[in-house]
């Protein structure tokens, strides 16, 4: 089995004839649309024809998404490649030129008084009605086309450059472990090792390694967050959180309902960490280095081939369609699975909408959690298959719903695995599931607190590396409470999480809690309805890019404003914790 993904059907290199040709065509189309906007968006006459022309041209431009996807994918597994880095710079500079047309369409639409009447006059406009109405709503937060164009260009030497600096620093960082320098991604995988000594030593080596880049990463963080704060103020948002909620297609009432439920149930969720601490021989709370430790005696290790076969079998247990999809993804080599020097850490799924394909990056270490990660990322890719029939403009869904299908697939794998597992393996599977869910609820809560605090304090001035570490430590104390040993926290969690360093994706933390709990609600419906649920699930995914999330949830009969709905999801996790308690204590 080849564990490297195949990008050749996208492009063979950034210097290939096809890449160069498409890049030139992309730039030409961008220039043409910009010029067209300057001429045609001066007045509001003939709005139907003008909107149709713009949408067709914009969809064509966006069909060159494979240029950007290829360059980003290639760099992810070869971060030191200067050739790819230069190509990405050129792509970003070219993409910055689209800011004029993106702003021009907003200015044009916001001045159309009877927008619904205009939309109803055209089949194409009706197809893109959600996109058009969303543009109109965003009009109050858009600067002039000229100002937005300048900002887009400045970002290439601002936040985008800071993000690249962090990416290079973190991906090339090595840690000294037992006399050898090894990639940080490998060090982090040792958190799942069966040896307590290995886990603790790796944790200490990881923290020591971050000391080498903490000052540089603090500069990156300050540069990015400072830019976001400035732009939010210029565009009239109350805060970066306000902006993020609008982009997420939810409102503060939904977020407050979710986090209010989390806060009420936090003490019960923290019991899990105490159970794990006792199972691992600790007298008090759990040290951070044992958060991901296996507790079952028979906790098995998986080869890549075993993980592949297992995930495919579990997906077939849900539906033939999902099983066929997963099998095809492996056969077509859409996945890059193993850690290696120069490869970014973590995992993600990237979709090339114009080609109807996805690519998945992971850093497989052999633990059951790594199997779950594969299922999670395949869940993203499966979600996207339900949107390939839509135009490029209609295919974008917000962060919270993005984490729903992926977490749903985790539930599929866990529940299928439990059917055939022996007692010890059940402990391992159940504990892994709870571990992942508490990461998505408890740890995500700490990350939300951290980022919210950083944004608020960054308004007053630059934050030092020590201040960022202190904020992270305090956030972990609040979220983990009695469950985590205060002598062994992870003050550098702000360095290793990529989401903090993307100026376009602020607060990429609460969507994981949102997705986990929404998927819990959907899975409970699946358990009640069985095969009847498949069509409903497809409808939810297919609607996720063209509706506010409250409306998407209503398709499944879910009220996102109701705190009790969120508490019901958390209570399902607490039930699993209680089951784990019984199993662990009976075995000891």
C-alpha positions in Angstrom: 0.0 0.0 0.0 1.4 3.4 -1.0 0.9 5.8 1.9 1.7 9.0 -0.1 -1.1 10.7 -1.9 -1.2 11.0 -5.6 -1.4 14.6 -6.9 -0.4 13.9 -10.5 -3.9 14.1 -11.9 -4.1 17.6 -10.5 -0.6 18.8 -11.7 2.8 17.1 -11.8 4.6 20.2 -10.5 4.3 23.9 -10.1 6.6 24.2 -13.2 4.5 21.9 -15.3 3.1 23.2 -18.6 -0.5 22.6 -17.4 0.1 24.5 -14.1 1.7 27.5 -15.9 -1.0 27.5 -18.6 -3.9 27.4 -16.1 -2.3 30.1 -13.9 -2.0 32.4 -16.8 -5.6 31.7 -17.8 -6.7 32.3 -14.2 -5.0 35.7 -14.1 -6.5 36.7 -17.4 -10.1 35.8 -16.2 -9.5 37.8 -13.0 -8.4 40.8 -15.0 -11.3 40.6 -17.4 -13.9 40.3 -14.6 -12.3 43.2 -12.7 -12.5 45.4 -15.9 -16.1 44.3 -16.5 -17.1 45.2 -12.9 -15.5 48.7 -13.3 -17.6 49.3 -16.4 -20.9 47.6 -15.5 -21.3 48.2 -11.8 -21.3 52.0 -12.1 -25.1 52.1 -12.1 -27.9 49.7 -11.0 -29.6 49.4 -14.4 -30.3 45.9 -15.8 -29.5 44.0 -12.5 -30.7 40.6 -13.7 -28.3 40.5 -16.7 -25.4 41.9 -14.8 -25.8 39.5 -11.9 -26.0 36.6 -14.3 -22.9 37.7 -16.1 -21.0 38.1 -12.9 -22.0 34.7 -11.4 -21.1 32.9 -14.6 -17.7 34.6 -14.7 -17.0 34.1 -11.0 -17.8 30.4 -11.1 -15.4 30.0 -14.0 -12.6 31.8 -12.1 -13.3 29.6 -9.1 -13.1 26.5 -11.2 -9.3 27.1 -11.1 -9.3 26.2 -7.4 -7.0 23.2 -8.3 -4.1 25.6 -8.7 -4.3 26.7 -5.1 -5.2 23.3 -3.8 -2.3 21.6 -5.5 0.3 24.2 -4.3 -1.0 24.0 -0.7 -1.1 20.2 -0.8 2.4 19.9 -2.2 3.8 22.3 0.3 2.1 20.4 3.2 4.3 17.4 2.6 7.4 19.4 1.6 7.4 22.7 3.6 11.1 23.4 2.8 10.5 23.4 -1.0 11.4 26.9 -2.1 9.9 26.3 -5.6 6.5 25.6 -4.2 6.7 28.4 -1.7 7.4 30.9 -4.6 4.5 29.5 -6.6 2.2 30.0 -3.6 3.4 33.6 -3.2 2.5 34.2 -6.8 -0.9 32.5 -6.4 -1.7 34.6 -3.4 -0.7 37.8 -5.2 -3.0 36.8 -8.1 -5.8 35.9 -5.7 -5.5 39.3 -4.0 -6.6 40.8 -7.3 -10.0 39.2 -6.9 -10.7 41.4 -3.9 -11.9 44.2 -6.2 -14.6 42.1 -7.9 -15.6 40.5 -4.6 -16.2 44.0 -3.2 -17.7 45.4 -6.3 -20.5 42.8 -6.4 -21.3 43.6 -2.7 -21.6 47.3 -3.5 -23.8 46.6 -6.5 -26.1 44.2 -4.7 -26.5 46.2 -1.6 -27.9 49.1 -3.7 -30.6 46.9 -5.3 -33.8 47.7 -3.5 -36.1 44.9 -4.5 -33.6 42.1 -4.6 -36.1 39.3 -4.3 -38.0 40.5 -7.4 -34.7 40.6 -9.3 -33.8 37.1 -8.2 -37.1 35.7 -9.2 -36.7 36.8 -12.8 -33.8 34.4 -13.5 -33.3 30.7 -13.0 -29.6 31.2 -12.5 -30.2 33.9 -9.9 -32.8 31.7 -8.1 -30.2 28.9 -8.0 -27.8 31.4 -6.3 -30.4 33.2 -4.2 -28.8 32.3 -0.9 -25.4 33.6 -2.1 -26.9 36.8 -3.4 -28.9 37.5 -0.2 -25.9 36.8 2.0 -23.9 39.3 -0.1 -26.6 41.9 0.6 -26.4 41.2 4.3 -22.6 41.5 4.3 -22.8 44.8 2.5 -22.7 46.9 5.7 -19.4 45.3 6.6 -17.6 45.9 3.3 -15.2 48.8 2.6 -14.9 50.3 -0.9 -13.6 48.1 -3.7 -10.4 50.1 -3.8 -9.8 49.8 0.0 -10.5 46.1 0.0 -8.1 45.6 -2.9 -5.4 47.4 -1.0 -6.1 45.3 2.1 -5.9 42.1 0.1 -2.5 43.0 -1.3 -1.2 44.1 2.1 -2.2 40.7 3.6 0.4 39.0 1.4 3.1 40.8 3.3 1.1 40.7 6.6 -0.9 37.9 8.0 -0.2 35.5 5.2 3.5 36.0 5.7 3.2 35.5 9.5 1.3 32.3 8.9 4.0 31.0 6.6 6.6 31.9 9.1 4.8 29.9 11.8 4.2 27.0 9.4 7.9 26.8 8.6 9.0 27.1 12.2 6.6 24.5 13.5 7.0 22.0 10.7 10.8 22.0 10.7 11.1 21.9 14.5 12.7 18.9 16.0 12.9 17.7 19.5 15.8 16.0 21.3 14.6 12.6 22.4 16.9 10.0 23.9 19.9 11.6 22.2 18.3 11.9 18.8 16.7 14.8 17.0 13.3 13.7 15.7 10.4 15.6 14.0 7.9 17.1 16.3 5.0 15.2 14.7 6.7 12.0 15.8 7.2 13.3 19.3 3.6 14.2 19.6 2.5 10.7 18.4 4.4 9.3 21.4 1.6 10.7 23.6 -0.3 7.5 22.7 2.6 5.1 23.6 1.9 2.4 26.1 4.9 3.3 28.2 4.4 5.9 30.9 8.1 6.8 30.8 8.0 7.3 27.0 4.9 9.6 27.2 6.3 11.8 30.0 9.8 12.0 28.3 8.2 12.9 25.0 6.0 15.6 26.7 9.0 17.1 28.3 11.0 17.0 25.0 8.0 18.6 23.2 7.8 21.5 25.7 11.6 22.0 25.6 11.5 22.2 21.8 8.9 24.9 21.8 11.2 27.1 23.8 13.3 27.4 20.7 10.5 29.1 18.7 8.3 30.7 21.3 9.4 34.2 20.7 9.1 33.9 16.9 5.7 32.3 17.2 4.6 35.1 19.6 5.4 37.6 16.9 3.4 35.6 14.4 0.4 35.4 16.7 0.5 39.1 17.5 0.9 40.1 13.9 -2.1 38.0 12.8 -4.4 38.8 15.7 -3.5 42.5 15.4 -4.4 42.6 11.7 -7.8 40.9 12.4 -8.7 43.3 15.1 -7.8 46.3 12.9 -9.8 45.0 9.9 -12.8 44.1 12.1 -12.9 47.6 13.5 -12.6 49.1 10.0 -15.5 47.0 8.7 -17.8 47.8 11.6 -17.9 44.5 13.4 -18.3 44.6 17.2 -15.4 42.1 17.6 -13.6 39.2 15.8 -16.1 36.9 17.4 -19.0 38.9 16.0 -17.5 38.6 12.5 -16.8 34.9 12.9 -20.4 34.1 14.0 -21.8 35.9 11.0 -19.4 34.0 8.7 -20.4 30.8 10.6 -24.1 31.4 9.8 -25.1 31.2 13.4 -25.7 33.9 16.0 -24.5 34.6 19.6 -27.7 33.1 21.0 -26.8 29.7 19.5 -23.2 29.9 20.8 -24.4 31.0 24.2 -26.9 28.1 24.4 -24.2 25.6 23.5 -21.5 27.0 25.9 -24.1 27.5 28.7 -24.9 23.8 28.4 -21.1 22.9 28.4 -20.5 25.0 31.5 -23.4 23.4 33.4 -22.1 19.9 32.6 -18.3 20.6 32.8 -17.9 19.1 36.3 -19.5 15.8 35.1 -17.3 15.8 32.0 -14.2 16.3 34.2 -14.9 13.1 36.0 -13.6 11.3 32.9 -10.1 12.6 33.5 -10.2 11.4 37.1 -11.3 8.0 36.0 -8.4 7.8 33.6 -5.9 9.1 36.2 -6.9 6.4 38.6 -6.7 3.7 35.8 -3.2 4.8 35.0 -2.1 4.8 38.7 -2.2 8.5 39.5 -3.4 9.4 43.0 -5.0 12.7 42.0 -5.8 14.5 38.7 -4.5 13.5 35.3 -1.2 15.0 34.0 -1.4 16.5 30.5 1.1 14.0 29.2 -1.3 11.1 30.0 -4.3 12.7 28.3 -3.9 10.4 25.3 -2.5 7.4 27.1 -4.1 3.9 26.4 -5.7 2.5 29.5 -6.8 -1.0 28.3 -4.4 -3.9 28.6 -5.3 -5.1 25.1 -5.2 -1.7 23.4 -4.0 -2.8 20.0 -1.8 -1.1 17.4 -3.0 -0.8 13.8 -1.0 -1.0 10.6 -2.1 1.4 7.9 -3.6 -1.5 6.0 -5.6 -2.7 9.0 -6.8 0.9 9.6 -7.9 1.2 6.0 -9.8 -2.1 6.0 -11.4 -1.4 9.3 -12.7 2.1 8.3 -14.0 0.8 5.0 -15.8 -2.1 6.8 -17.4 0.3 9.3 -18.5 2.7 6.6 -20.2 -0.2 4.8 -22.0 -0.8 8.0 -23.7 2.6 7.7 -24.4 2.5 3.9 -23.1 1.0 0.7 -22.7 4.5 -0.7 -20.3 5.6 2.2 -18.4 2.3 2.0 -17.9 2.6 -1.7 -16.7 6.1 -1.3 -14.1 5.2 1.4 -12.8 2.3 -0.7 -12.4 4.5 -3.7 -10.6 7.2 -1.8 -7.9 4.7 -0.8 -7.7 3.1 -4.2 -7.2 6.5 -5.9 -4.6 7.5 -3.3 -6.4 10.5 -1.9 -4.6 10.1 1.4 -1.1 10.9 2.7 -0.8 9.1 5.9 2.6 8.8 7.5 4.7 11.4 9.4 7.9 12.5 7.6 10.4 15.3 7.7 9.1 18.5 6.2 5.5 17.4 6.5 3.1 19.5 8.5 1.6 18.0 11.7 -2.0 17.2 12.4 -4.6 16.2 9.9 -7.0 17.9 7.4 -9.1 17.3 4.3 -8.9 19.6 1.2 -11.5 19.4 -1.5 -10.9 20.3 -5.2 -14.5 21.1 -6.0 -13.9 21.6 -9.7 -12.6 18.1 -10.0 -15.0 16.4 -7.6 -12.1 15.1 -5.6 -10.5 15.5 -2.1 -7.1 14.9 -0.5 -6.6 13.9 3.1 -3.4 14.5 5.2 -2.8 12.6 8.4 0.2 11.6 10.6 -0.7 8.0 11.4 0.9 6.5 14.5 -0.9 3.2 14.8 -3.2 4.0 17.7 -7.0 3.6 17.5 -7.3 7.4 17.7 -5.3 7.5 14.4 -7.9 5.2 12.9 -10.6 7.6 14.1 -8.7 10.5 12.5 -8.9 8.8 9.1 -12.6 8.3 9.5 -13.0 11.9 10.6 -11.2 13.3 7.5 -13.1 10.9 5.2 -16.2 12.3 6.8 -15.3 15.8 5.5 -14.6 14.3 2.1 -17.9 12.4 2.0 -19.8 15.6 3.0 -18.3 17.3 0.0 -19.5 14.7 -2.4 -23.0 15.9 -1.6 -22.2 19.3 -2.8 -20.3 18.5 -6.1 -23.6 19.0 -8.0 -23.7 22.6 -6.9 -21.8 25.5 -8.5 -18.6 26.7 -6.9 -20.3 29.8 -5.4 -22.9 27.5 -3.8 -20.5 25.0 -2.4 -19.1 26.8 0.6 -20.3 25.8 4.1 -19.3 27.4 7.4 -16.9 25.9 10.0 -19.5 24.6 12.5 -21.3 22.3 10.0 -18.0 21.2 8.6 -17.2 19.4 11.8 -20.6 17.6 11.9 -20.2 15.0 9.1 -16.6 14.3 10.2 -17.6 13.6 13.8 -20.6 11.6 12.7 -18.2 9.3 10.9 -16.3 8.9 14.1 -19.5 7.6 15.7 -20.0 5.2 12.9 -16.6 3.7 13.4 -16.8 3.6 17.2 -20.2 1.9 17.3 -19.3 -0.7 14.6 -16.0 -1.4 16.4 -17.8 -2.0 19.7 -20.0 -4.7 18.1 -17.1 -7.2 17.7 -14.7 -6.1 20.4 -13.8 -8.2 23.5 -14.1 -6.6 27.0 -10.6 -5.1 27.1 -10.9 -3.8 23.6 -14.3 -2.3 24.4 -12.6 -0.3 27.1 -10.0 0.9 24.7 -12.6 1.9 22.0 -15.0 3.5 24.5 -12.2 5.4 26.2 -10.8 6.6 22.8 -14.3 7.9 21.9 -14.7 9.7 25.2 -11.2 11.1 24.9 -12.0 12.5 21.4 -15.3 13.9 22.5 -13.9 15.6 25.6 -11.2 17.1 23.5 -13.9 18.5 21.3 -15.9 19.8 24.3 -13.5 20.4 27.2 -10.2 21.2 25.4 -12.0 23.2 22.7 -13.6 25.2 25.5 -10.1 26.0 26.8 -9.0 27.0 23.3 -12.0 29.2 22.9 -11.3 30.9 26.2 -7.6 31.4 25.2 -8.4 32.9 21.8 -11.1 35.2 23.2 -8.8 36.4 25.9 -6.0 36.9 23.4 -8.2 39.0 21.1 -9.4 41.1 24.1 -5.9 41.7 25.5 -4.3 42.2 22.0 -6.4 45.3 21.6 -4.4 46.9 24.4 -1.0 45.9 23.0 1.5 43.2 22.1 1.5 40.0 24.1 4.8 38.4 25.1 5.4 34.6 24.7 5.2 34.3 28.5 1.8 36.1 28.6 0.4 33.8 25.8 1.6 30.8 27.8 0.0 32.1 31.0 -3.3 32.8 29.2 -3.3 29.2 27.8 -2.5 27.7 31.2 -5.3 29.6 32.9 -7.7 28.6 30.1 -6.8 24.9 30.6 -7.3 25.3 34.4 -10.8 26.7 33.9 -11.9 24.1 31.3 -10.3 21.0 32.8 -10.8 22.0 36.4 -10.4 19.2 38.9 -9.6 16.7 36.1 -6.1 18.0 35.1 -3.0 18.1 37.3 -1.9 21.8 37.6 1.7 20.7 37.8 1.6 19.2 34.3 -0.3 21.5 31.9 0.6 22.3 28.3 1.4 26.0 28.3 2.6 25.9 24.7 -0.7 24.6 23.2 -0.9 28.0 21.5 2.1 27.2 19.4 1.1 23.8 18.0 -2.4 24.6 16.9 -2.5 25.9 13.3 -5.9 27.5 13.6 -4.6 30.4 15.7 -2.3 31.4 12.8 -4.9 31.8 10.0 -6.4 35.3 9.8 -9.3 34.0 7.7 -10.4 31.4 10.2 -10.7 33.0 13.6 -12.2 31.0 16.5 -11.7 27.7 14.8 -12.4 26.0 18.1 -16.1 26.2 18.9 -17.1 24.6 15.6 -15.6 21.3 16.9 -17.9 21.4 20.0 -20.8 22.4 17.7 -20.1 19.6 15.3 -19.6 17.0 17.9 -22.9 17.8 19.7 -24.9 18.2 16.5 -23.5 14.9 15.2 -24.6 13.3 18.5 -28.1 14.5 17.9 -28.1 13.3 14.3 -26.7 9.9 15.4 -29.4 9.4 17.9 -32.0 10.0 15.1 -30.1 7.5 13.0 -30.4 4.9 15.8 -34.2 5.4 15.9 -34.8 5.6 12.2 -32.2 3.1 10.8 -32.0 3.1 7.0 -34.8 5.7 6.8 -32.3 8.2 8.2 -30.0 8.0 5.1 -32.1 10.3 2.9 -32.5 12.8 5.8 -28.8 12.8 6.4 -28.1 13.4 2.7 -30.6 16.4 2.8 -28.8 17.9 5.8 -25.4 17.7 4.1 -26.7 18.8 0.7 -28.3 21.9 2.3 -25.3 22.8 4.5 -23.9 25.4 2.0 -27.1 27.2 1.1 -28.9 27.8 4.4 -28.3 29.3 7.8 -27.3 26.5 10.2 -30.5 26.9 12.3 -32.5 26.1 9.1 -30.2 23.2 8.2 -30.7 21.7 11.7 -34.5 22.1 11.4 -34.4 19.6 8.5 -33.6 17.0 11.2 -36.0 18.5 13.7 -33.3 20.1 15.8 -33.6 23.5 17.6 -30.1 25.0 17.9 -31.4 27.8 20.2 -32.6 25.3 22.8 -30.0 24.7 25.5 -31.6 21.4 26.3 -30.7 20.1 22.9 -27.0 20.7 23.6 -27.3 19.3 27.1 -28.8 16.1 25.7 -25.7 15.7 23.5 -23.4 16.2 26.5 -25.5 13.8 28.6 -24.8 11.1 26.0 -21.1 11.6 26.6 -21.6 11.5 30.3 -23.5 8.1 29.9 -20.4 6.8 28.1 -18.2 8.1 31.0 -20.4 6.3 33.5 -20.1 3.1 31.4 -16.4 3.5 31.2 -16.2 3.9 35.0 -18.0 0.6 35.6 -15.8 -1.3 33.1 -12.5 0.2 34.4 -13.3 -0.4 38.0 -14.6 -3.9 37.4 -11.3 -4.8 35.8 -9.2 -3.3 38.6 
